[in-house]
């Protein structure tokens, strides 16, 4: 539910910011992505505390910021840029805690062999919300205005917090224990020592470490494309806020479809799945860069979304299976930090690069980085099935 409101806000924020100045997009991107580097620290807190309550309080905090921002938008519209940057930063900081906590909870709820399908189901609900939010984002900007969009964002976080609170209530009613005594973190263990333990767990996933530099590179260029997408829609496709929202919705729709088929992808070998959909991602991005038609752009974003969703479902299942439960929060926090380490830099450079290179150059480099990552997967990815443990997966973990 929270992602529906958040996507409405993102569509509004990026579109309105680029109308004021395309160069402010770098500041908006930095405000949203820079806090994600704290995921490593957030993961340590998730393992130290109860992940369910981390999710609850994170939702409540983001709701408060967005609702207060809605009030400021209504009373002082000239403060738009500052308020938007604050809300984006709150979203990024909240995500650095919520993401690792969510990754910890799922393996406690489903059997090991169902992890890929379960990840797909989680992504399905997430992408459904993003698809709807993107599809109506442009229209809602004209229909209800900026303050109401921020208010809806805040209310959606309250709804999410209520859902998490209900999970906690049901967990207690069933008499379930959150963690065993043996899995409790050492009372005097520092955050740094817990992060070191998380790194050791990640380092044992040798195939992931081998392709990590390529993942960082791909995320760098993908973040640049994401930041500049509103400029591309406006200047190259000659579209408006409605078309910008539709292109984002097409990507989310593709991810929704990919999530629905993630269970089928679990029957493939992990290596085959990563290679197949990695190649499709590279191809779709390349075609998108040459498109001057909104309809072709929409189609390529659907293909891109399908491929990315299946890659994520396979990758998350492999990592959730390989990482021990007692260090899973800090390990996933590190993974999020590693994967996103280049995103703030890309956000900072994207707006400034408009004077130097065309937006399409970011897409070409993104496609090339994806192709390089696909080759890397060919060399090191596990050959076992994505849907369940295998000797090959174990040996690579």
C-alpha positions as CSV (number, residue, x, y, z in Angstrom):
1,X,0.0,0.0,0.0
2,X,2.8,2.5,0.9
3,X,4.4,2.0,-2.5
4,X,1.3,3.2,-4.3
5,X,1.4,6.5,-2.4
6,X,5.2,6.7,-2.8
7,X,5.1,6.2,-6.5
8,X,2.5,9.0,-6.8
9,X,4.8,11.2,-4.9
10,X,7.9,10.3,-7.0
11,X,6.2,11.0,-10.3
12,X,5.1,14.4,-9.0
13,X,8.4,15.2,-7.4
14,X,10.6,14.4,-10.4
15,X,8.3,16.0,-12.9
16,X,7.9,19.2,-11.0
17,X,11.6,19.4,-10.2
18,X,12.7,19.1,-13.8
19,X,10.2,21.8,-14.8
20,X,11.8,24.2,-12.4
21,X,15.3,23.2,-13.4
22,X,16.6,19.9,-14.9
23,X,19.8,20.4,-13.0
24,X,17.9,20.1,-9.7
25,X,17.2,16.5,-10.6
26,X,20.7,15.7,-9.3
27,X,19.8,17.1,-5.9
28,X,16.6,15.1,-5.8
29,X,18.3,11.9,-6.8
30,X,21.0,12.4,-4.1
31,X,18.4,13.2,-1.4
32,X,16.6,9.9,-2.2
33,X,19.6,7.6,-2.8
34,X,22.4,8.9,-0.5
35,X,20.7,7.5,2.7
36,X,20.6,4.1,1.1
37,X,24.3,3.8,1.8
38,X,23.3,3.4,5.4
39,X,21.6,0.1,4.7
40,X,24.7,-1.7,6.0
41,X,24.2,0.0,9.4
42,X,20.4,-0.5,9.1
43,X,21.0,-4.2,8.6
44,X,22.9,-4.4,11.9
45,X,20.1,-2.7,13.7
46,X,17.6,-5.2,12.1
47,X,19.6,-8.1,13.5
48,X,20.0,-6.4,16.9
49,X,16.4,-5.5,17.2
50,X,13.1,-7.1,16.1
51,X,12.7,-6.6,12.4
52,X,9.0,-6.4,12.6
53,X,9.2,-3.3,14.9
54,X,11.8,-1.8,12.7
55,X,9.3,-2.0,9.8
56,X,6.5,-0.5,12.0
57,X,8.4,2.5,13.3
58,X,10.0,3.2,9.9
59,X,6.6,3.4,8.3
60,X,5.3,5.7,11.1
61,X,8.3,8.0,10.7
62,X,7.9,8.3,6.9
63,X,4.1,8.9,7.4
64,X,4.8,11.8,9.7
65,X,7.3,13.5,7.4
66,X,5.0,13.2,4.3
67,X,1.9,14.4,6.2
68,X,3.9,17.4,7.6
69,X,5.2,18.0,4.1
70,X,1.7,18.1,2.7
71,X,0.8,20.8,5.2
72,X,3.9,22.9,4.2
73,X,3.1,22.5,0.5
74,X,-0.4,23.9,1.1
75,X,0.7,26.8,3.2
76,X,4.1,27.7,1.7
77,X,4.1,26.6,-2.0
78,X,7.4,28.5,-2.6
79,X,9.2,26.0,-0.3
80,X,8.5,23.2,-2.8
81,X,12.1,22.3,-3.6
82,X,13.3,22.2,0.0
83,X,10.3,20.2,1.2
84,X,10.5,17.8,-1.6
85,X,14.2,17.1,-0.9
86,X,13.4,16.5,2.8
87,X,10.6,14.0,2.0
88,X,12.8,12.2,-0.6
89,X,15.6,11.9,2.0
90,X,13.1,10.5,4.6
91,X,12.0,7.9,2.0
92,X,15.6,6.9,1.3
93,X,16.6,6.7,5.0
94,X,13.5,4.7,5.8
95,X,14.2,2.3,3.0
96,X,17.7,1.7,4.4
97,X,16.0,0.2,7.4
98,X,12.8,-1.2,5.9
99,X,14.6,-3.1,3.1
100,X,16.9,-5.3,5.2
101,X,14.0,-5.9,7.7
102,X,11.7,-7.1,4.9
103,X,14.5,-9.4,3.6
104,X,14.8,-11.0,7.1
105,X,11.1,-11.6,7.6
106,X,10.3,-13.5,4.4
107,X,12.5,-16.6,5.0
108,X,10.9,-17.0,8.4
109,X,7.4,-17.3,6.8
110,X,7.9,-19.7,3.9
111,X,9.8,-23.0,3.4
112,X,13.2,-22.9,1.7
113,X,12.1,-24.4,-1.5
114,X,9.3,-21.8,-1.9
115,X,11.6,-18.8,-1.6
116,X,11.8,-17.9,-5.3
117,X,8.0,-18.1,-5.7
118,X,7.6,-16.1,-2.4
119,X,9.9,-13.4,-3.5
120,X,8.0,-13.3,-6.8
121,X,4.7,-12.9,-4.9
122,X,6.1,-10.0,-2.8
123,X,7.4,-8.3,-5.9
124,X,4.0,-8.9,-7.5
125,X,2.1,-6.9,-4.9
126,X,4.8,-4.3,-4.8
127,X,4.9,-3.9,-8.6
128,X,1.1,-3.8,-8.8
129,X,1.1,-0.8,-6.5
130,X,3.9,0.8,-8.5
131,X,2.1,0.2,-11.7
132,X,-1.1,1.8,-10.5
133,X,0.8,4.7,-8.9
134,X,2.8,5.4,-12.0
135,X,-0.2,5.1,-14.3
136,X,-2.3,7.6,-12.4
137,X,0.6,9.8,-11.2
138,X,0.6,12.3,-14.0
139,X,-3.2,12.6,-14.0
140,X,-3.3,12.9,-10.3
141,X,-0.9,15.9,-10.4
142,X,-3.4,17.8,-12.5
143,X,-6.5,16.5,-10.7
144,X,-5.7,16.9,-7.0
145,X,-2.5,18.9,-6.8
146,X,0.8,18.6,-5.0
147,X,-0.3,18.8,-1.3
148,X,-2.9,16.0,-1.7
149,X,-0.3,13.8,-3.4
150,X,2.0,14.2,-0.4
151,X,-0.9,13.6,2.0
152,X,-1.8,10.3,0.2
153,X,1.8,9.3,0.4
154,X,1.7,9.8,4.2
155,X,-1.6,8.0,4.6
156,X,-0.3,5.0,2.6
157,X,2.5,4.7,5.1
158,X,0.0,4.7,7.9
159,X,-1.9,1.9,6.1
160,X,1.4,-0.1,5.8
161,X,2.1,0.4,9.5
162,X,-1.3,-0.9,10.4
163,X,-0.7,-4.0,8.3
164,X,2.7,-4.6,10.0
165,X,1.0,-4.1,13.4
166,X,-1.6,-6.8,12.5
167,X,1.2,-9.2,11.6
168,X,2.8,-8.6,15.0
169,X,-0.6,-9.2,16.6
170,X,-1.2,-12.5,14.8
171,X,2.4,-13.6,15.5
172,X,1.8,-13.1,19.2
173,X,-1.6,-14.8,19.2
174,X,-0.1,-17.9,17.6
175,X,2.6,-17.9,20.3
176,X,5.4,-17.8,17.8
177,X,8.9,-16.8,18.9
178,X,10.7,-14.2,16.8
179,X,14.2,-15.7,17.3
180,X,15.9,-18.5,19.3
181,X,18.0,-17.6,22.2
182,X,21.0,-19.0,20.3
183,X,20.3,-16.5,17.5
184,X,20.3,-13.5,19.8
185,X,23.0,-11.0,19.0
186,X,25.8,-10.6,21.6
187,X,24.6,-7.9,24.0
188,X,27.9,-6.0,23.9
189,X,28.6,-6.5,20.2
190,X,29.2,-3.2,18.5
191,X,27.5,-2.2,15.3
192,X,30.9,-2.4,13.5
193,X,31.5,-6.0,14.7
194,X,28.1,-7.0,13.6
195,X,28.7,-5.5,10.2
196,X,32.0,-7.5,10.0
197,X,30.0,-10.7,10.7
198,X,27.6,-9.7,7.9
199,X,30.4,-9.1,5.5
200,X,31.8,-12.6,6.2
201,X,28.5,-14.1,5.4
202,X,28.3,-12.2,2.1
203,X,31.9,-13.0,1.3
204,X,31.0,-16.7,1.4
205,X,28.7,-16.2,-1.6
206,X,31.6,-16.2,-4.0
207,X,29.6,-15.9,-7.2
208,X,28.0,-12.7,-5.9
209,X,31.3,-11.1,-4.8
210,X,32.8,-12.0,-8.3
211,X,30.2,-10.0,-10.1
212,X,29.7,-7.2,-7.5
213,X,31.8,-4.6,-9.4
214,X,29.6,-5.2,-12.5
215,X,26.4,-4.9,-10.4
216,X,27.7,-1.5,-9.0
217,X,28.5,-0.3,-12.5
218,X,25.1,-1.4,-13.9
219,X,23.3,0.4,-11.0
220,X,25.3,3.5,-11.6
221,X,24.1,3.8,-15.2
222,X,20.6,2.6,-14.4
223,X,20.3,5.3,-11.7
224,X,21.4,7.9,-14.3
225,X,18.7,6.8,-16.7
226,X,16.1,6.9,-14.0
227,X,17.0,10.4,-12.9
228,X,17.0,11.7,-16.5
229,X,13.9,9.8,-17.6
230,X,11.6,12.9,-17.1
231,X,14.0,15.0,-19.3
232,X,14.0,12.2,-21.9
233,X,10.2,12.1,-21.9
234,X,9.9,15.9,-22.1
235,X,12.6,16.7,-24.7
236,X,13.0,13.6,-26.8
237,X,9.6,12.0,-26.8
238,X,7.8,15.4,-26.5
239,X,5.5,14.0,-23.8
240,X,4.0,15.5,-20.7
241,X,3.5,14.3,-17.1
242,X,0.9,11.7,-18.3
243,X,3.4,10.1,-20.7
244,X,6.1,10.2,-18.0
245,X,3.8,8.4,-15.6
246,X,2.9,5.9,-18.3
247,X,6.5,5.0,-19.1
248,X,7.1,4.4,-15.4
249,X,3.9,2.4,-15.2
250,X,5.1,0.2,-18.1
251,X,8.3,-0.6,-16.3
252,X,6.3,-1.5,-13.1
253,X,3.8,-3.5,-15.2
254,X,6.7,-5.5,-16.7
255,X,8.0,-6.1,-13.2
256,X,4.6,-7.2,-12.1
257,X,4.4,-9.7,-14.9
258,X,7.9,-10.9,-14.2
259,X,7.0,-11.4,-10.6
260,X,4.0,-13.5,-11.5
261,X,6.2,-15.8,-13.6
262,X,9.0,-16.0,-11.0
263,X,7.6,-19.3,-9.8
264,X,8.0,-20.7,-13.3
265,X,11.6,-19.3,-13.5
266,X,12.3,-21.3,-10.3
267,X,12.2,-24.4,-12.4
268,X,15.1,-23.2,-14.6
269,X,18.7,-23.4,-13.5
270,X,19.8,-20.2,-11.8
271,X,22.5,-19.7,-14.3
272,X,20.1,-20.1,-17.3
273,X,17.6,-17.7,-15.8
274,X,20.2,-15.0,-15.1
275,X,21.7,-15.3,-18.5
276,X,18.5,-15.3,-20.4
277,X,16.9,-12.4,-18.7
278,X,20.2,-10.5,-18.4
279,X,20.5,-10.5,-22.2
280,X,16.8,-9.4,-22.5
281,X,17.5,-6.5,-20.2
282,X,20.5,-5.3,-22.2
283,X,18.5,-5.6,-25.5
284,X,15.5,-3.8,-24.2
285,X,17.5,-0.9,-22.9
286,X,19.4,-0.5,-26.2
287,X,16.1,-0.4,-28.2
288,X,14.6,2.1,-25.8
289,X,17.6,4.4,-26.4
290,X,16.8,4.6,-30.1
291,X,13.0,4.9,-29.7
292,X,11.3,8.2,-30.6
293,X,7.8,6.7,-30.1
294,X,6.0,6.7,-26.8
295,X,4.4,3.3,-27.7
296,X,7.7,1.6,-28.5
297,X,9.2,3.1,-25.3
298,X,6.3,1.6,-23.4
299,X,6.8,-1.8,-24.9
300,X,10.5,-1.9,-24.2
301,X,9.9,-0.9,-20.6
302,X,7.6,-3.8,-20.2
303,X,10.3,-6.2,-21.5
304,X,12.8,-4.5,-19.2
305,X,10.6,-4.8,-16.2
306,X,9.8,-8.5,-16.8
307,X,13.5,-9.3,-17.1
308,X,14.6,-7.3,-14.0
309,X,11.9,-8.8,-11.8
310,X,12.9,-12.4,-12.7
311,X,16.6,-11.7,-12.2
312,X,15.8,-10.2,-8.7
313,X,13.6,-13.1,-7.7
314,X,16.3,-15.6,-8.6
315,X,19.1,-13.6,-7.0
316,X,17.3,-13.0,-3.8
317,X,16.3,-16.6,-3.4
318,X,20.0,-17.7,-3.9
319,X,21.2,-15.2,-1.3
320,X,18.5,-15.8,1.2
321,X,19.3,-19.5,1.0
322,X,23.0,-19.0,1.4
323,X,23.0,-16.5,4.3
324,X,22.4,-17.8,7.9
325,X,19.3,-16.4,9.5
326,X,21.1,-14.8,12.5
327,X,23.2,-12.5,10.3
328,X,20.7,-12.1,7.5
329,X,19.7,-8.5,8.3
330,X,23.2,-7.1,8.3
331,X,24.2,-9.2,5.3
332,X,21.3,-7.9,3.2
333,X,22.1,-4.4,4.5
334,X,25.6,-4.7,3.1
335,X,24.2,-6.1,-0.1
336,X,21.9,-3.1,-0.5
337,X,24.8,-0.8,0.3
338,X,27.1,-2.4,-2.2
339,X,24.5,-2.5,-4.9
340,X,23.6,1.1,-4.3
341,X,27.0,2.6,-3.6
342,X,27.3,4.2,-7.1
343,X,23.7,5.4,-7.2
344,X,24.3,8.7,-5.3
345,X,27.2,9.5,-7.6
346,X,25.1,8.8,-10.7
347,X,22.4,11.0,-9.3
348,X,24.8,13.8,-8.8
349,X,26.4,13.5,-12.3
350,X,23.2,12.9,-14.3
351,X,21.9,16.4,-14.2
352,X,25.3,18.0,-14.7
353,X,26.0,15.7,-17.7
354,X,23.2,17.3,-19.7
355,X,25.7,19.9,-21.0
356,X,28.2,17.2,-22.0
357,X,26.5,14.1,-23.3
358,X,23.0,13.1,-24.6
359,X,20.6,11.3,-22.3
360,X,20.8,8.3,-24.7
361,X,24.5,7.9,-23.8
362,X,23.5,6.8,-20.3
363,X,21.2,4.2,-21.8
364,X,23.9,2.9,-24.1
365,X,26.3,2.6,-21.2
366,X,23.6,0.9,-19.1
367,X,23.0,-1.7,-21.9
368,X,26.7,-2.3,-22.2
369,X,27.1,-2.8,-18.4
370,X,24.2,-5.2,-18.4
371,X,25.8,-7.2,-21.2
372,X,29.1,-7.3,-19.2
373,X,27.2,-8.5,-16.2
374,X,25.5,-11.2,-18.3
375,X,28.9,-12.5,-19.4
376,X,30.0,-12.4,-15.8
377,X,27.0,-14.6,-14.8
378,X,27.9,-17.0,-17.5
379,X,31.3,-17.5,-15.9
380,X,30.4,-17.7,-12.2
381,X,26.7,-18.1,-11.5
382,X,25.4,-21.2,-9.8
383,X,24.2,-24.0,-12.1
384,X,21.7,-25.4,-9.6
385,X,18.0,-24.8,-9.9
386,X,16.7,-21.4,-8.6
387,X,13.9,-23.0,-6.8
388,X,15.7,-25.2,-4.4
389,X,19.1,-26.0,-2.8
390,X,21.6,-27.9,-4.8
391,X,25.2,-29.1,-4.4
392,X,26.3,-26.6,-7.0
393,X,24.6,-23.7,-5.2
394,X,26.0,-24.8,-1.9
395,X,29.5,-24.9,-3.2
396,X,29.2,-21.4,-4.6
397,X,27.9,-20.1,-1.3
